[in-house]
Each structure stands twice: as C-alpha cells, then as structure tokens.
C-alpha cells in the first residue's frame, strides 16, 4: 500500500494515490442484487470533483457549513468529500430527522445549504425553505454508469490546516440541546491512521458495514480508514442480515463493523451463507453480550473485538487487539497516541480496579463544541483531557471496563437518544403535566425509550392515552426517539430541590403500555 508521504491537506487527498494507482479498481459497492452499484476509484474521484464544483457554483466559501442528509451509500461519500474538497464543513445528520430537528441544526450551525438524497429529501427541503437557505438533491449513481475521468495529479482541492474543522457531528447529554462536536482534519486523518495500525490490514482487505455514515463510528472508524488504505467497502443503506451474509461471501469481506443489534439480527435472521474470508468483527456503540460473541465467533470463525469511543473522540479511545488478549467485558486498551485514565470526584487518577470517570486525551479529541465555549470548558481541560461522562475501571494490564453512565443518554440500537429533547416534545402534548424519559433495558436493542408521565387534572389529562402520546411524538421526532413504553404515574419522584429523580423510576406506574416494536437498528 502506498503510504501518504506528508500530512494530508484534506480528506479528499486520501483518495488521490489510489485513483492514480488503480483507477479501474472498485472503491465502493452497494449490496448484491440487480441494482448493485460498483464505483471505481477514478469514478469516485470524478464524482467528488463534480460535487465540489456544485458547492462552489452555489457561492459557498471555505469554512461555511452544509447539511448533508443521506443513508449509507456512495452518494453520501461523494457529497461529503466534495464538500471537503471545497473547504466546507459538513453537518452530517440522521436521514430520519424531522423538519423540527433539522431546523434546529440549520440554525445552530449557520448552514448555508441542505443537500439530501432523493429518498430522504422531503424534511430537508421543507427545513431549508423555512430557513431561507439553498437546497438540492444528490445526483444518484446508477448501476452500470460509465466510468468518469479525473486526473489525480491535477485534482483541485482547497487545502486545510490540521486544526481546521472538517465536520460538525451533533451530540448531547441530558442538559441543553444537541451540540456540534467540531472534528478537525487532524482528528479524522489521525483516526484513519490509527485504525490502519489497529487492524493490521493486508493488501487485499475488503470491508463492509451497515453503520450510518452520519455517525462517527461508520464515518471515522470504518469508511475513511478503508478508503485511505485503498480498500473497497460494501455499504448497506438498509440493514438486511441475510443480504449482509450474502455480501460477506460474494465480496470476500474480511473486515466488518457494526453494533451488537446487527450481530444479533444476523444470528437470528440469516440462516444461510458463510464468510470464508472474514478476519475480524469490530463491535461498538453499546456493550455486547458474551453469549452473542460466542455464537457469532462459533458461526463465522472470526474474533469479535469491542472498542470504546465517542463522537467527541472521533470514535476512538480503546480497542481490544485482534490477535492479542481479549478480556471478556472489556473495551480494550488505549489505542494509537491516545491516553486514557480514570479519575475520582477530586479529579485525581484512581488506582487500578477502582471505578471513576473515564477521561481521554490525544489527537482524536475534538476541537470543542460549536459556539459553546462554556460547554466545551465543562468537558475539556486546558491540558487536553476530555471527560467522557462515563464510569469505568481500568485493570492492572490497562484494559478498560465501562461500568455505567454519568449521563442519562439512552442508546437504542446504536442510536443516541437525548431525553431532554424527547421531554420537550412530550410537554407540548395536551394533558401532560410532568414528563421524564429514561432508558429501560432491552435484550435486542440495548435500551428502550421509556416515557413516565403524570396527567393534568382536566379533560385533556383524563383523555390522554399512551397511543396519543406515541402519535404526537411521531409527528415531531425521528422514529428511533419515539417512546415505545409509556407509563402513567400519580407523581414523579423528586429530590429536595424538586428535581425529578430518574433513577427512582424503575418499576413505577399503574398504567404501563408498550406502544409497539422499536424501529430497526442503525443501518436501516
């Protein structure tokens, strides 16, 4: 593999050696089938150049923000890298986002344009119109499309400094609205370089993932590293476990990445197919049960390795070695140039084996939160330590074990759900007096979004049902954020200050209603 001689001047520059060396080789694939699309390195670079030119023609200048709405597909990467080549900052968002959710992201980021895949364009078009900014759909790449030409030696790229922001990926705890984590060119290229070292990739490695590319895991820890190594990736815009196993065999996939719900669905719903070339399975997003690991490894004869990272650390922090010792329940050891420590309430490191807050320092830690200096200062120390808000312990060998969360963040099938955002919607429903949103354990999805409510003492409160709550939430929230369990109580437990005690909510409620099965996991 041809290494990059100097620090990349952009993310797009990671493609240039491969477009020059193997222009007709496959860079990206969609799932097997009649409509399968295979994009060569030359064609991908040409598509990136066309997207770059569209952004420039729209009058967008380096440093300005665009909102990108697309599933896990080649078009996402053509637009993302095209924006990068134009020097823009990409606000990558969930294709399930509603108009209300997009309006906030547009306003907060100051985006100048919304770009959306035609299959998920409706909300983005409405939000752009309401915000008075530009909108366009993404040109589709058809099956059998002729190869385009682009000269890697003269490809026009707006160069960036390592500290320049490349992407804004929105994340949040339970206080305030979602915040844009500023990921720099240096963050993303360091992550790609670190993953290269972790997987010890061979020349003929082939990757596959159904992770969403708007999420840091799929983007920074899978696709960008693979492309930087000149290795093809099979992308799944919708998660189908049987199709996934079929692609593992047909495409000779050696590396796959995803969240535990994906592996569980493969075990439950993919009865046929093998993966003869599979070398390793990277799992993250939530803890994976030991039994799932055992069954998956037994079926596919490849190790399932867990890692730990956050949006604010460009998906990286710790990782279990593929070929070394993997400890059950551990998320591995610090990777690359990252430092990880566990601190007590006084901020001092705690001894091995003791529980405290996990902190990470290194070149993958974000620049900060977009236009949120106070929020940045709360989690990022002057000497570069990021406080994750997660509780963990580190053993004497340096392996990290995540114990619990300081934040009330809910992780449903690999998606982050922020209770405060859901609660704001619930409080708008006639008949709701008080609302608390918590995550309750679920074997398949990790956590279910659960709303515990009290009713108002009027006709609206008397008429309020779980079904009505679900309908109202569906109008304002993406599907994975909708409470699937609604519980009514007489009073919510509160502390001396009047703050609702969410940890005391378990098992409460005279009226409990499961409103239906949750949405499919990430990748759908």
PyMOL commands that set and color helices and strands:
alter all, ss='L'
color gray80, all
select helices_A, chain A and resi 13-21+41-57+74-85+99-109+118-120+122-131+152-154+185-199+216-228+241-250+260-269+290-300+311-313+373-379+419-426+459-463+466-476+479-481+502-504
alter helices_A, ss='H'
color red, helices_A
select strands_A, chain A and resi 26-30+38-40+65-69+89-93+113-117+134-138+165-171+179-184+207-209+233-235+255-259+280-284+303-308+318-319+333-334+339-343+356-361+368-369+386-394+400-405+410-412+415-417+432-442+446-455+485-488+511-514
alter strands_A, ss='S'
color yellow, strands_A
deselect
rebuild
show_as cartoon
